[in-house]
Amino acid sequence: MPEAIGHGQNQAFQPSLATPRTDKVAEQAKAMNARQSEAVAETVQRQAEFSSNRTENLSRQAEQLEKRAETRKPEDGLGNRVDIFV
């Protein structure tokens, strides 16, 4: 009857089997964290490129508006086209 209550060499739980499982789970967690970090880095890079392109576009538009304002003559304004009588 001693075998029924756990006497002897056999163990119900063998710690040597748990160690590789723990290592495997830890490796999977590291790999998942690395993939997640890479995805975040790619997203940030895309957002930075978008912001840079947007900045360049707005800068170009501002230059065009400045050139348009510089080439416009004062006599082209509304004051010379509309007669106002009081």
trRosetta pair geometry for C-beta under 8 A, 3 or more apart (Angstrom, degrees):
i j d omega theta_ij theta_ji phi_ij phi_ji
1 4 5.4 -44 -166 23 62 119
1 5 7.3 38 149 -6 79 102
2 5 6.4 -70 -156 43 42 97
2 7 3.8 -39 165 44 100 147
2 8 6.9 124 125 -38 104 95
3 7 6.3 -86 -81 59 32 87
3 8 6.0 13 -108 -12 72 140
6 12 7.0 -52 -119 -25 111 108
11 14 5.8 127 81 -78 114 67
13 18 7.6 24 176 -40 99 124
14 17 4.8 71 87 3 101 107
14 18 7.5 178 97 -12 56 86
15 18 5.3 -55 -152 32 47 116
15 19 6.8 55 155 -32 73 96
16 19 6.2 -41 -154 16 35 115
17 20 7.0 -57 -164 34 38 100
17 21 6.9 33 147 -14 66 113
18 21 5.6 -64 -154 41 39 114
18 22 6.1 40 152 -23 74 106
19 22 5.8 -53 -146 34 30 111
19 23 6.4 30 155 -17 64 106
20 23 5.5 -54 -146 38 35 114
20 24 6.2 39 154 -24 67 104
21 24 5.6 -52 -148 34 30 113
21 25 6.5 29 154 -17 64 104
22 25 5.8 -54 -148 37 31 109
22 26 6.3 31 152 -19 64 107
23 26 5.6 -56 -147 38 31 112
23 27 6.3 32 154 -19 65 106
24 27 5.7 -53 -148 36 31 111
24 28 6.4 32 153 -19 64 105
25 28 5.6 -53 -148 36 32 113
25 29 6.4 34 152 -20 64 105
26 29 5.7 -53 -148 35 32 112
26 30 6.5 33 152 -19 64 104
27 30 5.7 -52 -148 36 33 112
27 31 6.3 32 153 -19 65 106
28 31 5.7 -54 -147 37 31 111
28 32 6.3 32 154 -19 65 107
29 32 5.7 -54 -146 37 30 111
29 33 6.3 31 154 -19 64 106
30 33 5.7 -55 -148 37 30 111
30 34 6.3 32 153 -21 65 106
31 34 5.6 -52 -148 35 31 113
31 35 6.5 31 153 -17 65 104
32 35 5.8 -52 -148 36 32 110
32 36 6.3 31 153 -18 65 107
33 36 5.6 -55 -145 39 31 111
33 37 6.2 33 155 -20 65 106
34 37 5.7 -53 -146 36 29 111
34 38 6.3 31 153 -20 63 106
35 38 5.7 -55 -149 36 31 113
35 39 6.4 32 153 -20 65 105
36 39 5.7 -52 -148 35 32 111
36 40 6.4 32 153 -18 65 105
37 40 5.7 -53 -148 37 32 111
37 41 6.3 33 153 -20 65 106
38 41 5.6 -54 -147 36 31 112
38 42 6.4 32 154 -19 64 104
39 42 5.8 -53 -149 35 31 111
39 43 6.5 32 152 -19 64 105
40 43 5.7 -54 -149 36 32 112
40 44 6.3 31 154 -18 66 106
41 44 5.8 -54 -146 37 31 110
41 45 6.3 35 153 -22 64 106
42 45 5.6 -53 -147 35 31 114
42 46 6.5 32 154 -19 65 103
43 46 5.8 -53 -150 35 31 110
43 47 6.4 29 153 -17 64 107
44 47 5.7 -56 -148 38 32 111
44 48 6.3 34 152 -21 65 106
45 48 5.7 -54 -148 35 30 112
45 49 6.4 29 154 -17 64 105
46 49 5.8 -55 -148 37 31 110
46 50 6.3 34 152 -20 65 106
47 50 5.6 -51 -147 36 32 114
47 51 6.3 33 154 -19 65 105
48 51 5.7 -53 -147 36 31 111
48 52 6.3 32 153 -20 64 107
49 52 5.6 -54 -146 37 31 113
49 53 6.3 31 155 -17 66 106
50 53 5.8 -56 -148 38 29 109
50 54 6.1 30 153 -20 65 108
51 54 5.6 -54 -145 37 30 113
51 55 6.3 34 154 -23 64 105
52 55 5.7 -52 -148 33 30 113
52 56 6.5 29 153 -17 63 104
53 56 5.7 -54 -149 36 32 111
53 57 6.3 33 153 -20 65 107
54 57 5.7 -55 -148 37 31 113
54 58 6.3 28 155 -16 65 107
55 58 5.9 -56 -146 39 29 107
55 59 6.2 31 154 -21 63 108
56 59 5.6 -56 -148 36 29 114
56 60 6.4 32 153 -20 64 105
57 60 5.8 -53 -150 34 30 112
57 61 6.5 30 152 -17 64 106
58 61 5.6 -52 -147 37 34 113
58 62 6.3 38 152 -22 66 104
59 62 5.7 -52 -149 34 31 112
59 63 6.6 33 152 -19 63 104
60 63 5.7 -54 -151 34 32 112
60 64 6.5 32 152 -19 64 105
61 64 5.6 -54 -149 35 33 112
61 65 6.4 32 153 -18 66 105
62 65 5.7 -54 -149 37 32 110
62 66 6.4 34 152 -20 65 105
63 66 5.7 -54 -148 35 32 112
63 67 6.4 32 154 -18 65 104
64 67 5.8 -53 -148 36 31 110
64 68 6.3 33 152 -20 64 106
65 68 5.6 -53 -147 36 32 114
65 69 6.3 32 154 -19 65 106
66 69 5.7 -56 -148 37 31 110
66 70 6.3 30 154 -20 66 107
67 70 5.7 -55 -146 36 31 111
67 71 6.3 20 160 -12 66 110
68 71 6.3 -62 -144 41 26 103
68 72 6.5 33 156 -31 62 108
69 72 5.9 -52 -149 23 30 115
72 76 5.5 -112 -172 59 86 140
73 76 4.9 106 65 -12 79 103
74 77 6.0 -27 -176 -9 52 116
75 80 5.1 40 -165 -31 67 167
76 80 7.5 -37 -76 46 4 130
77 80 6.1 98 67 10 70 94
77 81 7.7 -144 110 2 42 98
78 81 5.6 -72 -150 43 43 108
78 82 5.7 2 169 7 83 116
79 82 7.0 -70 -130 49 20 87
